[in-house]
């Protein structure tokens, strides 16, 4: 097992936007990935929620998952569980989708990697990527209610670019270099 973060050509950046934070009542409004420099966004307002999520799963079939990592911010505590619950709510959860979400994908959660102390992604993106956005994540449900889809899409593109920049920057940080050194030492003990 390689102790380094995978190179960009083996990374899919992943995020969702939702109507709120309660997956029992709030729906997924976008699912987005950034892969090899291109952002793809599946939009609920064009496709409906079930197809939006379903198209993401269809995308997963096009990626060589054995060698690909899915990277996001707070995705293990929020995004993955939110999609899981929405699939159940929509009657679209099945064994294959459950396995895909919970055992077939290699998730790298930047929230966990950066310390598991909850700092909003915008703080990391601002400090490590120099990104300052006018729109914040908490504004997305109101923008959706107002049908201001252009602002949501602009926010998503900035967010995905920032996520990629932070990911690239982590490998240059002293804490990460020390972590890699420790992993190598542990691997040599095997």
C-alpha positions as CSV (number, residue, x, y, z in Angstrom):
1,X,0.0,0.0,0.0
2,X,1.4,3.3,-1.1
3,X,1.7,5.8,1.8
4,X,1.1,8.9,-0.3
5,X,-2.0,10.7,-1.4
6,X,-2.9,9.5,-4.9
7,X,-1.9,11.7,-7.9
8,X,-4.6,13.9,-9.4
9,X,-5.2,11.6,-12.3
10,X,-6.4,9.0,-9.8
11,X,-8.7,11.3,-7.8
12,X,-12.3,12.2,-8.2
13,X,-13.3,15.2,-6.1
14,X,-16.9,14.7,-4.8
15,X,-19.5,17.0,-3.2
16,X,-23.2,17.4,-2.9
17,X,-25.5,20.4,-2.3
18,X,-28.7,19.9,-0.4
19,X,-31.9,21.7,0.4
20,X,-31.0,21.5,4.1
21,X,-29.2,19.3,6.6
22,X,-32.0,16.8,7.3
23,X,-31.9,13.9,4.8
24,X,-35.3,12.7,6.0
25,X,-37.0,15.8,4.6
26,X,-34.4,17.8,2.6
27,X,-33.4,16.6,-0.9
28,X,-30.1,16.5,-2.8
29,X,-30.1,19.4,-5.2
30,X,-26.7,18.7,-6.9
31,X,-24.1,16.0,-7.0
32,X,-20.8,17.1,-8.4
33,X,-17.5,15.6,-9.2
34,X,-14.2,17.0,-10.5
35,X,-12.2,14.5,-12.4
36,X,-9.0,15.2,-14.4
37,X,-9.7,18.9,-14.3
38,X,-13.3,18.8,-15.4
39,X,-16.3,19.4,-13.1
40,X,-19.6,17.6,-13.8
41,X,-22.7,18.7,-12.0
42,X,-25.9,16.7,-11.9
43,X,-28.7,19.1,-11.1
44,X,-32.0,18.2,-9.4
45,X,-33.8,21.1,-11.1
46,X,-33.1,19.6,-14.5
47,X,-33.2,15.9,-13.7
48,X,-35.1,15.4,-10.5
49,X,-33.4,14.1,-7.4
50,X,-33.6,10.3,-8.2
51,X,-32.0,10.8,-11.6
52,X,-29.4,13.3,-10.3
53,X,-28.2,10.7,-7.8
54,X,-28.6,7.8,-10.3
55,X,-26.5,9.6,-12.9
56,X,-23.7,9.9,-10.3
57,X,-23.9,6.1,-9.8
58,X,-23.7,5.7,-13.6
59,X,-20.6,7.9,-13.6
60,X,-19.0,5.5,-11.0
61,X,-19.3,2.7,-13.5
62,X,-17.0,4.7,-15.9
63,X,-14.2,5.1,-13.3
64,X,-11.6,2.4,-12.5
65,X,-12.4,2.4,-8.8
66,X,-9.6,0.0,-7.7
67,X,-7.1,2.8,-8.4
68,X,-9.2,5.8,-7.8
69,X,-9.8,7.8,-4.6
70,X,-12.9,9.9,-4.0
71,X,-12.0,13.1,-2.1
72,X,-14.2,15.5,-0.4
73,X,-14.7,17.6,2.7
74,X,-16.7,16.1,5.6
75,X,-18.0,13.6,3.1
76,X,-18.0,10.6,5.5
77,X,-20.1,12.4,8.1
78,X,-22.4,14.2,5.7
79,X,-22.4,13.5,2.0
80,X,-22.2,9.7,2.0
81,X,-24.8,9.3,4.7
82,X,-27.1,11.9,3.2
83,X,-27.1,10.1,-0.2
84,X,-27.6,6.8,1.6
85,X,-30.7,8.1,3.3
86,X,-32.1,9.9,0.3
87,X,-31.8,6.7,-1.7
88,X,-33.8,4.9,1.0
89,X,-36.4,7.7,1.0
90,X,-36.7,7.4,-2.8
91,X,-37.0,3.6,-2.7
92,X,-33.8,3.5,-4.8
93,X,-31.4,1.9,-2.4
94,X,-30.3,-1.6,-3.2
95,X,-27.4,-3.9,-2.4
96,X,-25.2,-2.7,-5.2
97,X,-25.6,0.9,-4.4
98,X,-25.1,0.3,-0.6
99,X,-21.9,-1.7,-1.4
100,X,-20.7,1.1,-3.7
101,X,-21.1,3.8,-1.1
102,X,-19.9,1.8,1.9
103,X,-17.3,-0.7,0.7
104,X,-16.3,-0.3,-3.0
105,X,-15.2,3.3,-3.0
106,X,-12.0,4.6,-1.4
107,X,-13.0,7.8,0.4
108,X,-10.4,10.4,1.4
109,X,-12.1,12.9,3.8
110,X,-10.2,16.2,3.9
111,X,-12.1,17.0,7.1
112,X,-10.6,13.9,8.8
113,X,-7.2,14.4,7.2
114,X,-6.9,18.0,8.4
115,X,-7.6,17.2,12.0
116,X,-11.2,16.2,12.6
117,X,-11.8,19.5,14.5
118,X,-14.8,21.1,12.7
119,X,-13.6,24.1,10.7
120,X,-15.7,25.0,7.8
121,X,-14.3,24.1,4.5
122,X,-14.2,27.8,3.5
123,X,-11.5,28.4,6.2
124,X,-9.3,25.7,4.8
125,X,-10.0,26.8,1.2
126,X,-9.2,30.4,2.2
127,X,-6.0,29.7,4.0
128,X,-4.6,26.9,1.8
129,X,-6.1,27.8,-1.6
130,X,-6.5,31.6,-1.2
131,X,-10.1,31.2,-2.2
132,X,-12.7,33.7,-1.0
133,X,-16.2,33.2,-2.3
134,X,-19.1,35.6,-2.1
135,X,-21.5,32.7,-1.7
136,X,-21.3,30.3,1.3
137,X,-22.6,26.8,1.6
138,X,-25.3,27.8,4.1
139,X,-26.7,30.2,1.4
140,X,-27.4,27.4,-1.1
141,X,-30.9,26.3,0.2
142,X,-32.1,29.9,-0.1
143,X,-30.6,30.3,-3.5
144,X,-32.3,27.1,-4.6
145,X,-35.6,28.3,-3.2
146,X,-35.2,31.5,-5.3
147,X,-34.2,29.5,-8.3
148,X,-30.9,31.3,-8.5
149,X,-29.2,28.4,-10.1
150,X,-26.4,30.4,-11.8
151,X,-25.1,31.5,-8.4
152,X,-25.2,27.9,-7.1
153,X,-23.3,26.7,-10.1
154,X,-20.7,29.5,-9.7
155,X,-20.3,28.5,-6.0
156,X,-19.9,24.8,-6.9
157,X,-17.2,25.5,-9.5
158,X,-15.2,27.6,-7.0
159,X,-15.7,25.0,-4.3
160,X,-14.4,22.2,-6.5
161,X,-11.4,24.2,-7.6
162,X,-10.6,25.0,-4.0
163,X,-10.9,21.4,-3.0
164,X,-8.4,20.4,-5.6
165,X,-6.0,23.1,-4.7
166,X,-6.2,22.2,-1.0
167,X,-5.6,18.5,-1.8
168,X,-2.5,19.4,-3.8
169,X,-1.3,21.7,-1.0
170,X,-1.6,19.1,1.7
171,X,1.4,17.1,0.4
172,X,3.6,20.2,0.9
173,X,2.6,20.7,4.5
174,X,5.1,19.6,7.2
175,X,2.4,17.5,9.1
176,X,1.7,15.5,6.0
177,X,5.4,14.9,5.3
178,X,5.8,13.6,8.9
179,X,2.7,11.4,8.4
180,X,4.1,9.9,5.3
181,X,7.5,9.3,7.1
182,X,5.6,7.5,9.9
183,X,3.6,5.4,7.5
184,X,6.8,4.3,5.7
185,X,8.4,3.4,9.1
186,X,5.3,1.3,10.0
187,X,5.3,-0.4,6.6
188,X,8.9,-1.4,7.1
189,X,8.0,-3.1,10.4
190,X,5.6,-5.5,8.6
